[in-house]
Amino acid sequence: MNYQIRSIRADEWAAAKELRLIALRDPVAHLAFLDTYDVAAARPDSFWQERAAGAAVGAGGAQQIVAEGPDGEWVGTVTVLLEESGTTDWAGFAVEQRQGHIVGVFVRPECRGIGLTEVLFDAGLEWAWSREAERVRLIVHEDNGRALRFYGKVGFVPSGVVVALSKDTDERELEMVVERP
């Protein structure tokens, strides 16, 4: 595998934006992301600049990690957010321990199946463990079979926490976790 796995720099916001917009056009984006292409594409550059700065090398609360191909093209990404004990998460649940939260997982279709996602996850977990996270979690749509299989393969297990996406639908997302080794 001839890919570099690394954290982004704040000045790479345009590349981060481009990869996110590609991810939001994936056929399962409606199951994988709580964002849409149209909403994301309409955001000003300042949004993307702040987002990159908050998840770049040296940022304390989050880290966006990318797989960069031999030609410099970004072909995959994962972001890990740190959640502190005593806070409330995006869904309104109490955070009971310092933990990582994996979001924004994406690998370009032409690069899937070669181990990049596993390597990105390893880097994300390593970053979370180095920040004293007690566990790492992610939230996955119950109908996203591809993601559920992958997360199980890399050691994540269902925690029993279920997040209702809306009062208007029966759609649910499941929390999966891996404990600190």
C-alpha positions as CSV (number, residue, x, y, z in Angstrom):
1,M,0.0,0.0,0.0
2,N,1.5,3.3,-1.1
3,Y,-0.6,5.7,0.9
4,Q,0.4,8.2,3.5
5,I,-1.9,8.3,6.6
6,R,-1.7,11.6,8.3
7,S,-3.6,14.3,10.1
8,I,-4.7,17.3,8.1
9,R,-3.2,20.8,8.4
10,A,-5.5,23.8,8.9
11,D,-4.5,25.3,5.6
12,E,-5.8,22.2,3.8
13,W,-9.4,23.2,4.3
14,A,-10.2,23.2,0.6
15,A,-9.1,19.6,0.2
16,A,-11.1,18.6,3.3
17,K,-14.1,20.3,1.8
18,E,-13.7,18.6,-1.6
19,L,-13.4,15.1,0.0
20,R,-16.5,15.8,2.2
21,L,-18.5,16.9,-0.8
22,I,-17.5,13.7,-2.6
23,A,-18.5,11.6,0.4
24,L,-21.9,13.3,0.5
25,R,-22.5,12.1,-3.1
26,D,-21.9,8.5,-2.2
27,P,-25.0,6.3,-2.7
28,V,-25.2,5.5,1.0
29,A,-24.5,9.1,2.2
30,H,-28.1,9.4,3.4
31,L,-27.4,6.5,5.8
32,A,-23.8,7.5,6.7
33,F,-23.9,11.2,7.3
34,L,-26.2,13.6,9.1
35,D,-25.5,16.2,6.4
36,T,-26.5,16.5,2.7
37,Y,-24.5,17.6,-0.3
38,D,-26.7,20.6,-1.0
39,V,-26.4,22.0,2.6
40,A,-22.7,21.3,2.7
41,A,-22.0,22.8,-0.7
42,A,-23.8,26.0,0.2
43,R,-21.6,26.6,3.3
44,P,-19.1,29.5,3.1
45,D,-15.4,28.9,3.0
46,S,-15.1,30.3,6.5
47,F,-17.1,27.2,7.7
48,W,-14.6,24.9,6.1
49,Q,-11.6,26.8,7.4
50,E,-12.9,26.7,11.0
51,R,-13.8,23.0,10.6
52,A,-10.3,22.1,9.3
53,A,-8.6,24.2,12.0
54,G,-10.5,22.5,14.7
55,A,-9.5,19.0,13.5
56,A,-5.9,19.7,12.3
57,V,-2.5,18.8,13.6
58,G,-2.2,20.3,17.1
59,A,-6.0,20.6,17.7
60,G,-6.8,19.2,21.0
61,G,-10.5,18.3,20.7
62,A,-10.6,16.6,17.3
63,Q,-8.4,15.1,14.6
64,Q,-9.2,14.5,10.9
65,I,-7.0,11.8,9.5
66,V,-6.6,11.3,5.7
67,A,-5.2,8.7,3.4
68,E,-3.2,10.5,0.7
69,G,-2.4,8.6,-2.5
70,P,1.0,8.7,-4.2
71,D,-0.3,11.5,-6.4
72,G,-1.3,13.6,-3.4
73,E,-5.0,13.0,-3.9
74,W,-7.0,12.4,-0.7
75,V,-8.8,9.1,-1.0
76,G,-10.1,8.5,2.5
77,T,-10.8,10.1,5.8
78,V,-11.9,9.5,9.4
79,T,-12.4,12.1,12.1
80,V,-12.2,11.5,15.8
81,L,-13.8,13.9,18.3
82,L,-13.0,13.9,22.0
83,E,-15.9,14.0,24.3
84,E,-15.4,14.9,27.9
85,S,-17.0,13.2,30.9
86,G,-19.8,15.3,32.3
87,T,-20.8,16.8,29.0
88,T,-23.8,16.1,26.8
89,D,-23.3,14.7,23.2
90,W,-25.0,15.8,20.0
91,A,-28.0,13.5,20.6
92,G,-28.6,14.7,24.2
93,F,-27.0,11.7,25.9
94,A,-24.8,12.3,29.0
95,V,-21.1,11.5,28.3
96,E,-20.0,9.4,31.3
97,Q,-16.3,9.0,30.5
98,R,-13.6,10.6,28.3
99,Q,-14.1,9.1,25.0
100,G,-13.3,9.4,21.3
101,H,-16.2,9.6,18.8
102,I,-15.5,8.5,15.2
103,V,-17.3,10.5,12.6
104,G,-17.0,11.3,8.9
105,V,-15.7,7.9,7.8
106,F,-15.2,7.7,4.0
107,V,-13.0,6.0,1.4
108,R,-13.5,6.6,-2.3
109,P,-15.2,3.6,-3.9
110,E,-12.2,2.9,-6.2
111,C,-9.9,2.6,-3.1
112,R,-12.2,0.3,-1.0
113,G,-11.2,-3.2,-0.2
114,I,-7.5,-2.6,0.0
115,G,-7.2,-2.0,3.8
116,L,-7.3,1.8,3.8
117,T,-10.3,2.0,6.2
118,E,-8.6,-0.3,8.7
119,V,-5.4,1.8,8.6
120,L,-7.4,5.0,9.0
121,F,-9.3,3.5,12.0
122,D,-6.0,2.3,13.5
123,A,-4.6,5.9,13.3
124,G,-7.9,7.3,14.7
125,L,-7.8,4.9,17.6
126,E,-4.2,5.6,18.3
127,W,-4.9,9.3,18.4
128,A,-7.8,8.8,20.8
129,W,-5.8,6.5,23.1
130,S,-2.9,9.0,23.2
131,R,-5.4,11.6,24.5
132,E,-6.4,9.3,27.4
133,A,-9.8,8.2,25.9
134,E,-11.3,5.4,27.9
135,R,-13.2,4.1,24.9
136,V,-14.0,5.1,21.4
137,R,-17.5,5.0,20.0
138,L,-19.3,5.7,16.7
139,I,-23.0,5.9,15.7
140,V,-24.2,3.9,12.7
141,H,-27.5,3.7,10.9
142,E,-29.1,0.4,11.5
143,D,-29.7,-0.1,7.8
144,N,-26.0,0.6,6.8
145,G,-25.0,-3.0,6.5
146,R,-21.6,-2.4,4.9
147,A,-20.6,-0.1,7.8
148,L,-22.0,-2.4,10.5
149,R,-20.0,-5.3,9.1
150,F,-16.8,-3.3,8.9
151,Y,-17.1,-1.8,12.4
152,G,-17.7,-5.3,13.9
153,K,-14.6,-6.6,11.9
154,V,-12.4,-4.0,13.5
155,G,-13.6,-4.7,17.1
156,F,-16.5,-2.4,17.7
157,V,-19.5,-4.0,19.5
158,P,-23.0,-2.6,20.1
159,S,-23.4,-0.8,23.4
160,G,-27.1,-1.1,23.5
161,V,-27.6,2.7,23.1
162,V,-30.1,3.5,20.3
163,V,-30.5,7.0,18.8
164,A,-33.9,7.8,17.2
165,L,-33.2,10.0,14.2
166,S,-36.5,11.7,14.2
167,K,-39.9,11.7,15.8
168,D,-41.4,11.4,12.4
169,T,-39.7,8.1,11.3
170,D,-38.7,4.8,12.8
171,E,-35.1,5.2,11.6
172,R,-32.5,4.5,14.3
173,E,-28.8,4.6,14.7
174,L,-26.9,2.3,16.9
175,E,-23.9,3.1,19.1
176,M,-20.9,0.8,18.8
177,V,-17.9,1.0,21.1
178,V,-14.4,-0.3,21.6
179,E,-12.7,-0.1,25.0
180,R,-9.2,1.1,25.6
181,P,-6.8,-1.9,25.3
